[in-house]
Amino acid sequence: MTVAQHEAHQAAQQPGINRIMTKLGERHHLPDDPRAVEALTVAMTVLRSPIASKDKVAAARLILDFTKHRPTVKAEKAVKTAEELLDELAASQAAPSSI
């Protein structure tokens, strides 16, 4: 792809990118910093351009990091009470060992 073809492709994609950025702004998914919004616009342009897949993946990850919250991982800790621990010890000692 020549430079002129690349620029023509980017110009053709710009209205769609502007529409997406407007919708993200309406839903309050954009950061408050105008430089961050500009960076997201550039990342969206990279995502829509015909380049290597690894660059597209990096741009998509950047966009998702700034526009979507990651799901929280719920860690459940199994903390035993003293009574449960003593019951387990008593049960293990009461059971006949097969040694």
CORRARA-V761292 format. One record per residue. SS is DSSP state (H for helix, E for strand, L for the rest). PSI is psi as a letter, one per 30 degrees, with the letter a starting at -180 (999 if undefined). OMEGA is omega in whole degrees, 0 to 359 (NA if undefined). Layout:
# CORRARA-V761292
ss->SS psi->PSI omega->OMEGA
ss->SS psi->PSI omega->OMEGA
This chain:
# CORRARA-V761292
ss->L psi->k omega->179
ss->L psi->l omega->180
ss->H psi->e omega->180
ss->H psi->e omega->179
ss->H psi->e omega->179
ss->H psi->e omega->179
ss->H psi->e omega->177
ss->H psi->e omega->179
ss->H psi->e omega->179
ss->H psi->e omega->179
ss->H psi->e omega->179
ss->H psi->e omega->181
ss->H psi->f omega->187
ss->H psi->e omega->178
ss->H psi->e omega->179
ss->H psi->e omega->178
ss->H psi->e omega->179
ss->H psi->e omega->179
ss->H psi->e omega->179
ss->H psi->e omega->180
ss->H psi->e omega->177
ss->H psi->e omega->179
ss->H psi->e omega->177
ss->H psi->e omega->178
ss->H psi->e omega->179
ss->H psi->e omega->180
ss->L psi->g omega->178
ss->L psi->h omega->177
ss->L psi->g omega->181
ss->L psi->k omega->177
ss->L psi->l omega->181
ss->L psi->f omega->183
ss->L psi->k omega->181
ss->H psi->f omega->177
ss->H psi->e omega->178
ss->H psi->e omega->177
ss->H psi->e omega->178
ss->H psi->e omega->178
ss->H psi->e omega->177
ss->H psi->e omega->177
ss->H psi->e omega->178
ss->H psi->e omega->178
ss->H psi->e omega->177
ss->H psi->e omega->177
ss->H psi->e omega->178
ss->H psi->e omega->180
ss->H psi->e omega->182
ss->L psi->f omega->183
ss->L psi->l omega->181
ss->L psi->i omega->181
ss->L psi->a omega->182
ss->L psi->k omega->183
ss->H psi->e omega->183
ss->H psi->e omega->176
ss->H psi->e omega->177
ss->H psi->e omega->179
ss->H psi->e omega->179
ss->H psi->e omega->178
ss->H psi->e omega->179
ss->H psi->e omega->179
ss->H psi->e omega->178
ss->H psi->e omega->180
ss->H psi->e omega->181
ss->H psi->e omega->178
ss->H psi->e omega->184
ss->H psi->f omega->184
ss->H psi->f omega->182
ss->L psi->k omega->176
ss->L psi->k omega->177
ss->L psi->k omega->179
ss->L psi->k omega->180
ss->L psi->k omega->178
ss->L psi->k omega->182
ss->L psi->j omega->180
ss->L psi->j omega->178
ss->L psi->k omega->180
ss->L psi->k omega->179
ss->L psi->j omega->179
ss->L psi->k omega->181
ss->L psi->k omega->175
ss->L psi->l omega->180
ss->H psi->e omega->181
ss->H psi->e omega->179
ss->H psi->e omega->179
ss->H psi->e omega->179
ss->H psi->e omega->177
ss->H psi->e omega->179
ss->H psi->e omega->179
ss->H psi->e omega->180
ss->H psi->e omega->180
ss->H psi->e omega->180
ss->H psi->f omega->179
ss->H psi->f omega->181
ss->H psi->f omega->181
ss->L psi->k omega->179
ss->L psi->k omega->179
ss->L psi->k omega->183
ss->L psi->h omega->181
ss->L psi->999 omega->NA
